[in-house]
Amino acid sequence: MFLHSKLRSWLTILGIVIGVTAVVAIVSIGQGMQASVQSQISGLGQDVLTITAGGGRAIGGFDGGQAVASSTVSPLSSREVNALKLVPGILSIYPIVSGRATVYYNAESTSASITGADTTLFSQYVTTSLASGRYFSAGESGEVIIGDRIANSVFKEPLQTGYILKINGRPFQIAGILSSSSGIGSSDNNIYMSEKDARSILNSSLSDSEYSSIELKVADASQVSEMTNITQAILVNVRHTRADKPDFSISSAEALAQRFDTLASSVTLFLGVIAAISLLVGGIGVANTMFTSVLEKTRDIGVMKAIGAKNRDILMIFLFNSGMLGLVGGLIGIFFGSLASYALPLLGISIVGAGPGGRSVHTAISLGLLIFSVAFSIIIGMASGAIPAYRASKLRPVEALRYE
C-alpha cells in the first residue's frame, strides 16, 4: 500500500513537472528571441526613416540594402527629395540607388548588393563601424566600402583596403571594410559606392532623377512617429495618391520593433496557454490522487477527529498535502524547464546552423517567470485538492471509523 501511494504521488508530480517545464521553456525562449531581435532592430538607426516605392512594408535601414522600385509603381524621384527638404525637423536626406551586381576578384565571382548614394553622408547613415580603412572623401569616385562577408568569406583570399575589385566589368578600389554584422539590416554582403558609380554599373530602369529608396535622418529620435506622419502627408500630396492607399511605404526601427513586439507577444502567449493546459491536466492528476488519499485515510481521519481534531485541521492537512505536490512538481519543473530552454535552441542551432537572422538564439529566464511558475503550480495543486480536502473535513468520526 505504501509503495503504491508513493508511486501514485510521483506520477501525479510528474504531470505538474511536465506542465511547468513546458511553460518555462516556451516563455523563456520566446522572450529570448524577442530580446535578440530587438537588439538587432536597435542597431538599424533609431533616428532614420526609410521610404520605398510600393505599398508593401519595407524592413531594415541603410545597411540592409534596398529593393529597386517595382515597375508597376511610380519610383521615388527628385520631386520627393525637394519636397522633403522643406520639412523642419529633417537633418539630412539620403537618396539611394540600389541593385545587384557581379563582383570579380582573381578569376572568382559573386553576386552582391550594391548601394549608391551621397558619399559625404555615408558615415551618418551606416550603422556598422569600420573594421579597417576609411570612409569616403567628398566627390570621390571609383572607390567602394565593402561588408565583412565580401571581404573575408566569399573569395579564397581575404580582401584588404587598396585591393581592386571589378564590379560588372568596372574596376573599383576598396577604401574601407565594415565590421561584421548579422540579422536584420546586416551589411555583410553589401558594397557601397557613390550614386554616380552605382548608376553607371547597374542595369536599372531608373532615370537620373529617380531613386530606389530615400532615407531621412530626423533631428529628434523621440519624434520619429510624428515625423513619419508628416512625411506621409507630404508624399501623398506630391505623388498625388490616396492617404488610405499610398503607393509608397515608410519604415523605421521604432515601427518595426512595435510590430515585432506585438507578433512575438501573441505567439509566446499562444504557446504559453497551450503549455499551461498540460499544467491543468497535471492538476486533475492531483485531484485524483487526493480523492484516493481521502479514501485510504478515512479511518485515520476518524481517529484524528475522535481525539479532538477539528474540520479545519483536517482541511488544512489535505490542502497542505496537495500544495506540497504542486510545490515539488513546480520546483522540479523549473529546473527541467531551464535546462530545456537552453538545450532546445542549441539543438536547433546544431540542425540549422544558427538562429533567426544568422544569430544564435538566446533564452531569457527571468526570476519573475520562475516564481510565477512555482506559485501557479502550488495554486493548481491546492485548488485541485480543495474538494477532496473539504470532503475529508466533513467526514463524521463514527462513519470514518467504521470505514473498511
Buried (B, 14 or more C-beta within 10 A) or exposed (E): EEEEBEEBBEEBBBBBBBBBBBBBBBBBBBBBBBEBBBEBBBBBBBBBBBBBBBEEEBBBBBBBBBBBBBEEBBBBBEBBBEBBEEBEEBEBBBBBBBBBBEBBBEEEEBEBBBBBBBBBBBBBBBBBEBBEBEBBEEEBEBBBBBBBBBBBEBBEEEBEBEBEBBBBEEEBEBBBBBEBBBBBBBBBBBBBBBBBBBBEBBEBEBEEEBBBBBBBBBEEBEEBEEBBEBBBEBBBEBBEBEEEEBBBBBBBBBBBBEBBBEEBEEBBEEBBEEBBEBBEBBBEBBBBBBBBBBEBBBEBBBBBBEEEBEEEEBBBBBBBBBBBBBBBBBBBBBBBBBEBBBEBBEEBBEEEEEBBBBBBBBBBBEEEBBEBBBEBBBBBBBBBBBBBBBBBBEBEBEEBBEBE
